[in-house]
Amino acid sequence: MKKRRLLLIALVLSALFPSACQKRPERPNIVLIVVDALRADHLPFYGYPKDTAPFLNKLSRYSSVFINAYAASNWTDPATGSMFTSLYPFQHSGVSGDPTSVEGDKAEKRFVSAIADSVTTMAEVLKSAGYRTFGISTNFFVSPQRGYDQGFDYFLNFPMKTGAEVIDAKLAEWEGEMRQGPYYLYLHYTDIHIPYTRRAPWYKPGKNIVDDFISAYDSNIPYADAKIRTLYRRLDWGRDTILIVTADHGEEFWEKGYRGHGHNLFNGSLRVPLLVYLPQGNRSGRRIEPNVSTIDILPTLSEYLGLKIDPQLEGRSLLPALRGKPEYLMGRPIYAYVERGRFRFRCILRDNWKLIMTPEGRRYFLFDLKTDPGEKNNLANEVQETGRKLEMARQYWDFQKNSRKYEQELVQMEYSRKQIEELKALGYIN
């Protein structure tokens, strides 16, 4: 009887004075973690037989996992620019400055594209909504010089392959600032990026060169996973935090004759993980099938926070899908684009169909991903698929021609001799 009376009093007090009984921020913290070059199909919750990410695997049971998520390009600069702006690369124009065009070993100054001031970024949207904004990148291209610091109160760009432990140490310094109000945190890890560290105790020598490269690659995933787990616990992301884990692009292991990324728009370099972990009371272990793009992250956050979604954004809010109604995503086209020197590759995905157009339409690749997830059977030359190929190509060209485009902003960057050597080691310069 006494327990019932105490419970009744507690309920009355919580109704009269909710803030006294439940201290929650007005808006959840938002954490966006980008693990550079992380393939979706090398994670256990995407079907990989190795438990490469035990923490994220556990977290996936309470998260929404998008099975068919795609980057907007196949290397960091245009793909991350699209993620930040919810625009495709040919719209935000962050596509030039390909480091493979650097010749020789001497330092060179080159003009490269940057995110224009006229483009609104994710950090700017969240800052205007009252968030304190923090960003750390360990990728050479995601730098203040290229406009990636727009909207951030604090932004640091470390050299490529800077270890996740450095990010952890910097966040320890920022922790006091972060706890002063709701914050948006962007972290970009490059521990998995080529050249791969053979990281103990997870690395096991492979039987051949391909197996060994994959083993070395895989050995870095549990390392990054452990660092994310540490931050999750230390910063209490299990309560009032939206945690999003994704990648800027994937990685290839000679499936199409290439290793690394930036060469083509096949799924090895284009398909990425997308895990969305919502605050308490909104979680569910959903696995969402329809195609989505990383450009959808910004409109999703905007709708979740009750903000007006900018009609210029090309992404779509995934909030209805997060709430169990993904049907509206069926039939929706998503696109990918890469510009490497004088070559341009284009891609359109619609449901289970994918069309890739090589430079200037010299060759087409058409795949039915439902029956051919490995993209082994090119149907582009099949007579019965001619109509589909031409219709999808027309849809792509109509969109690129008529979509809103921002004027390209160029900045001058100098590639030092040391940076040129680093870029060679990273696979960006042959």
Steps between C-alpha positions, in 0.01 A plus 500: 500500500784735591675424168181582308467831685862591421452408135186715480688797650783452249255496209330818621834678545619393154181639347522831689878545481631293209834682482577418861445128451651460153802707402529464127643749249250679278657333200713189475870515430587396145809295415597420140785250471650445155737203478701560185487220238282269713314246289153408619548132419801476733282556807324216684159672500522509119568126484880484524600167659776659713401698809702804393295749703365344821387831651324632192353155444342515845386860442338398172241296690355827632563707185362544154739343249459604137589195294547681169669830580719669242755778491460777243852441368789257528760708681509727800479856374186490283332233716547687830402827336173338397444361849553846651277687254236247385596583143659281235862571398406662169281741700730613781795491256747356749637265237830636368850499638558131443844430651585250229566800276804603707810417299850437633623535856533878521265712703219636285230759546172408339149641495247255639128525563351572840152507649369842404393746769160515331438132580351425842668214686373262764704677768350837400145364519558351845688805628207722401276259696698567819758223487865539594690348210822297514687322223816292468628365170803284439459517123719736296208608281244577773679819598423864580671600173226318310218654704421202720523710817193707402266515798735340752588675825800269529656312209832317479657328201776252587734332248380187321512177699512683833384235745162495670676539836593858401132576440418357842761721665373816328142424598614470862619862471170610346277304734432791736395720210284227352308443820384864514213436265375278221783438257559372149819296467652384171785248514685372194724197563761383247638198689351264240632698202777361282789430576355250746661450837532133589351557840544249779330299636247495217729457200554146372727444195307418184559205269572728203545869425125570475416312819784674680385847392147422614627362830706815557200717410269304729744524793444876520122480528492359858758762599272784383200317648670490842575873486138578416391283793732694734354834392146364520552413864706802602271756337179317598365465147261231621254760634413814306708465185433433134798292391555447127779274373578490131788526250599750234546217247592133490808309385577252222700178521554422133136399441509701176875505461556794733621539856414798720245757389446789261516286184136424414145499636455130569362405840837419653579870516145639507298294749549611861361418843238727654403438860268743681471467878232723648449628857318296763138435419553512124717195443417191303700232329380574149666386180389727218526370142431785253792693351615807688791741465728670749355828372186401695664555840454879511125508415444211744658694786309812401163326514583320824579835664188666359699732277378621163665289230669714237323422169837526323621182669503198269490243781180369656420469866524142619293567811188314377722199422655524847146481637419184305355630173767477227264444206522861381866439405411238239547615142709797605812558287830581666815606321878486519766691313876528484728727301859385469700729276326501161294191577151503647310196624127512571261263675129469572341246735129430508372216715699189403629649173831680459638674190857625470606721211871521426660823370287671237272197471756279330385197696206402718471255788152390604452268797204337670632514856223274628623202301857620448625682814861443393446694175638217288240492222486818289154518340559825313532325165203270547226586252222455755663756729565769236190695602589494868858609429396794285223608738732498803771683307247763393383540859857555616577759229174687562579526869859613456400757238208650694627477859611810687875560480725722707784697354830322548731663753870446443773524762873466461664211683863403505597136491835484677756237414415320823128508424563368150686204648217444750242514222699244304500269804127554540435396143388840369805543276635215290 
